[in-house]
Amino acid sequence: MEFKDLKFKKQTHGGIGATVDFEGFTLSVQAGSFVYSNPREDLLDPSHYSSFEVAIFDNEGRFITEKFIKEADEVSGWTPRETIEELLSNLT
């Protein structure tokens, strides 16, 4: 899977987001004015963002982001597209 394969949809927080379910966990990629993305604006096209907020949850809803992204806590803020591409490549 590649970044271009993510299906972004308008979110209630005003921006956009995509989720992908894997065996045992879910990856969430978000952008908008209320999440850690650049720019922090509510745009509808992922190509207008240079970085995104990324979170990974186990099947019980617990954050496990730090197991996949160095220096991340519950979420990884301002994550560049290249890091997301690498993450997706490693997960598939």
Rosetta blueprint (number, residue, H / E / L):
1 M L
2 E L
3 F H
4 K H
5 D H
6 L L
7 K L
8 F L
9 K E
10 K E
11 Q L
12 T L
13 H L
14 G L
15 G L
16 I E
17 G E
18 A E
19 T E
20 V E
21 D E
22 F E
23 E L
24 G L
25 F E
26 T E
27 L E
28 S E
29 V E
30 Q E
31 A E
32 G L
33 S L
34 F L
35 V L
36 Y L
37 S L
38 N E
39 P L
40 R L
41 E L
42 D L
43 L L
44 L L
45 D L
46 P H
47 S H
48 H H
49 Y L
50 S L
51 S E
52 F E
53 E E
54 V E
55 A E
56 I E
57 F E
58 D E
59 N L
60 E L
61 G L
62 R L
63 F E
64 I L
65 T H
66 E H
67 K H
68 F L
69 I L
70 K L
71 E L
72 A L
73 D L
74 E L
75 V E
76 S E
77 G E
78 W E
79 T E
80 P E
81 R H
82 E H
83 T H
84 I H
85 E H
86 E H
87 L H
88 L H
89 S H
90 N H
91 L H
92 T L
